[in-house]
Amino acid sequence: MAGYSGNTRIHFWSQRHWLCTFVIMVVSFIAFGVLSLKLVELTLANFSLIREHGWLALQEGAFSQILTLICQAASAVFFYFVFKVCESALVQRLFNQH
């Protein structure tokens, strides 16, 4: 990124506590994977239900489930972002040491 120096509190913390950063990265990767897999399965099932039953399915809760799936997608994106931030910090630490 143009103009990004990487001198933030998160950057300094992740450089000092690399093991904790690694654990956070692993946990966020697992959370992203689980949420993504669940998201695909539930989205396909929900749209199949809507296609089969139409307006009745939407009235009985399919619409609220769509909103829940959107929130799960946002959570998956958040965990992916956390993973990428940790990955970047660890790679930068690795290459700055050598």
C-alpha positions in Angstrom: 0.0 0.0 0.0 1.2 3.4 -0.8 2.1 5.5 2.2 1.6 2.6 4.7 4.5 2.5 7.2 3.2 -0.4 9.4 3.9 1.6 12.6 0.7 0.9 14.5 0.1 -0.4 18.0 -1.2 -3.7 16.6 2.0 -4.0 14.4 4.3 -3.4 17.4 2.4 -5.7 19.6 2.3 -8.5 17.0 6.1 -8.1 16.5 6.8 -8.5 20.2 4.3 -11.3 20.9 4.9 -13.5 17.8 3.7 -16.7 19.5 0.4 -15.2 20.6 0.1 -13.7 17.1 0.6 -17.2 15.6 -2.1 -18.7 17.9 -4.6 -15.9 17.0 -3.8 -16.5 13.3 -4.5 -20.3 13.7 -7.7 -19.7 15.6 -9.0 -17.1 13.0 -8.1 -19.5 10.1 -10.1 -22.3 11.7 -13.0 -19.9 12.4 -12.9 -18.6 8.9 -12.9 -22.1 7.5 -15.8 -23.4 9.6 -17.9 -20.3 8.9 -17.2 -20.5 5.2 -18.1 -24.1 4.9 -21.2 -23.7 7.0 -22.2 -20.6 5.0 -22.2 -22.4 1.7 -24.2 -25.4 3.0 -26.8 -23.2 4.7 -27.1 -20.8 1.8 -27.7 -23.6 -0.7 -30.3 -25.2 1.6 -32.0 -21.9 2.2 -32.3 -21.0 -1.4 -33.5 -24.5 -2.2 -36.3 -24.1 0.4 -37.3 -20.7 -1.0 -37.3 -22.1 -4.6 -39.5 -25.0 -3.5 -41.9 -23.2 -1.2 -41.7 -19.5 -2.3 -43.4 -16.8 -0.3 -44.5 -19.3 2.4 -40.9 -20.1 3.2 -40.0 -16.4 3.4 -42.9 -15.9 5.8 -41.9 -18.9 7.9 -38.4 -17.7 8.6 -36.3 -18.0 5.4 -35.8 -14.3 5.2 -34.5 -14.1 8.8 -32.2 -16.9 7.9 -30.9 -14.9 5.0 -30.1 -12.1 7.3 -28.3 -14.5 9.7 -26.3 -15.8 6.7 -25.3 -12.3 5.9 -24.1 -11.8 9.4 -22.1 -15.1 9.2 -20.5 -13.9 6.0 -19.5 -10.7 7.7 -18.0 -12.7 10.6 -16.1 -14.9 8.1 -14.7 -11.8 6.4 -13.6 -10.5 9.8 -11.8 -13.7 10.7 -10.1 -13.7 7.3 -9.0 -10.1 7.9 -7.5 -11.1 11.3 -5.8 -14.0 9.7 -4.2 -11.8 7.0 -3.1 -9.2 9.5 -1.4 -11.8 11.7 0.1 -13.5 8.6 1.5 -10.2 7.4 3.0 -9.4 10.8 4.7 -12.8 11.1 6.1 -12.8 7.6 7.4 -9.3 8.1 9.0 -10.4 11.4 10.6 -13.4 9.7 12.1 -11.4 6.9 13.3 -8.6 9.1 15.3 -11.0 11.3 17.4 -12.3 8.5 
